[in-house]
C-alpha cells in the first residue's frame, strides 16, 4: 500500500545510499512543487536506505556526501546510518543497490525480492527502454503513484530478463576520497533518480 517505497543499499550507509535516498526525495519534491500539488511528498514516495554492514550505524551522513545533497537542493538533516534488515527489504517496492555484490547480498537475504532488486545504474539504464505510456495512468495521488510504481518495477524487471548487471552499472565507493569523486557519484545517482521521479509523477509536473 502507498506510499511507494524505495530502499537504497550500499556498504556502510553513509555515502552512496544516503545520497540516493535524499536525492530521490528531492527529485520527487521538485516535481510536485512544479505541478502545484498539495499532497506531501512523503505520502507519495518513501525513500530510505541502509548498509550491508553496521560499522557506521548511528552516524550522520559522510560530510562530502551531505555537501552534495545540499548543493543539489536536498536536505541531509536528520539522517542516521543503519544496518540492512530483512524487514526493510520485505517492505520495499523497489530496492536499488550501489553494486552488483550488494544486489546479491539483498537477494540472498530475501530471494523473493529478486524481481524488485536492481543495481541503481542497471535500473536507470533499463528504465530508458520501458514504454511509460503502457503503464497505469499517472496522477499526483498516493494511490496512483504506488500503482504506477509497482507496474514500472515489473516492466523494468521484464526488460532485464536474465541478463546480469553490467560492470558499468556499479557506483564507485567515494568514501575517503575528495569532493570530485563524490560529485561524480552524485551525478550518476541523479542519472537514475531524476528519470525515476519523472516516470512516477504526472506528465504535467514538468
ABEGO torsion letter per residue (X at the ends): XOBBBBBBBBAAGABAAAAAAAAAAAAAAAAAAAAGBABBAAAABBBBBBBABAAABGBBBBAAAAAAAAAAGBBABGBBBBBBBAAAAAABABBBBABAAAAAAAAAABAAAAAABBBAAAAAAAAAABBAAABBBBBBBAAAAAAAAAAAAAAAAAAAEABBBBAAABBBBABGBBAAAAAAAAAAAAAAAAAAAAAABBAABX
